[in-house]
Amino acid sequence: MARLSWWHRCSCGWKFLLTFLSVFGAWTGWWWIDSARTCDRQAPAALHGFCLMQVRERARQGDAAAQRAYGRYLEAHGEHGPDSARADRR
C-alpha cells in the first residue's frame, strides 16, 4: 500500500486529470493501431491516422495508385485536405 500513498494525498482535480489523460492516451493509441490494422479496408475518402500518412508518403514518392487514393481523399475533404475547413471557419 505504500506505493499508492501518493494517490491518497492527491486532490480530486489531480486524480481526475491523471485518469482523463490515461484514458485519452489509451484511446489515442488504440485509434492509431486500429488505423494501421485496417488500412487495406479504409475507403479512400475516409482515410485516417497511420494509413493516411502512408498513402500521402507513397503519393509523394510517385506511386500512381497512392496518388489516386490521396486525390480522392483530398476531393472529399476539400482542395487542401481537412485543414482547409478549419481555416474557413475562422
C-alpha positions in Angstrom: 0.0 0.0 0.0 3.0 2.3 0.4 3.3 2.5 -3.3 -0.1 4.1 -3.7 0.3 6.6 -0.8 0.9 9.4 -3.3 -2.6 8.7 -4.8 -4.3 9.2 -1.5 -2.5 12.5 -1.0 -3.6 13.9 -4.4 -6.6 16.2 -4.7 -9.7 15.2 -6.7 -8.6 17.5 -9.5 -5.3 15.8 -10.0 -6.9 12.4 -9.8 -9.4 13.4 -12.5 -6.7 14.9 -14.7 -4.5 11.8 -14.4 -7.4 9.5 -15.1 -8.5 11.6 -18.1 -5.0 11.7 -19.6 -4.6 7.9 -19.1 -7.9 7.2 -20.8 -7.2 9.7 -23.6 -3.7 8.2 -24.2 -5.2 4.7 -24.3 -7.9 5.8 -26.8 -5.3 7.6 -29.0 -3.1 4.5 -29.0 -6.0 2.3 -29.9 -7.0 4.7 -32.7 -3.5 4.7 -34.3 -3.2 0.9 -34.0 -6.7 0.4 -35.5 -5.9 2.7 -38.4 -2.7 0.7 -39.2 -4.5 -2.7 -38.9 -7.5 -1.6 -41.1 -5.5 0.3 -43.7 -6.5 -2.0 -46.6 -10.2 -1.8 -45.7 -10.5 2.0 -45.4 -12.4 3.9 -48.1 -10.1 6.4 -50.0 -12.3 9.3 -48.9 -12.2 8.3 -45.3 -8.5 7.6 -44.7 -7.3 8.4 -41.2 -4.3 8.1 -39.0 -1.4 5.9 -39.9 -2.9 4.8 -43.2 -3.4 8.4 -44.4 0.3 9.1 -43.5 1.4 6.0 -45.5 -0.7 6.9 -48.5 0.4 10.5 -48.5 4.1 9.5 -48.4 3.7 6.9 -51.2 1.9 9.5 -53.3 4.7 12.0 -52.8 7.2 9.3 -53.9 5.2 8.9 -57.2 3.1 5.7 -56.6 0.2 6.2 -59.1 -2.3 4.2 -57.0 -1.5 6.1 -53.9 -1.8 9.4 -55.8 -5.3 8.4 -56.9 -6.3 7.4 -53.4 -4.9 10.6 -51.9 -6.5 12.6 -54.6 -9.9 11.1 -53.7 -9.3 11.9 -50.0 -8.4 15.5 -50.8 -11.6 15.8 -53.0 -13.7 14.5 -50.2 -12.2 16.9 -47.7 -11.7 20.0 -49.8 -8.9 21.0 -52.1 -6.3 21.4 -49.4 -7.4 18.5 -47.1 -9.2 18.6 -43.8 -7.2 21.6 -42.5 -8.8 23.9 -45.1 -12.2 23.5 -43.4 -10.8 24.8 -40.2 -9.3 27.9 -41.9 -12.7 28.7 -43.4 -14.4 28.8 -40.0 -12.1 31.5 -38.6 
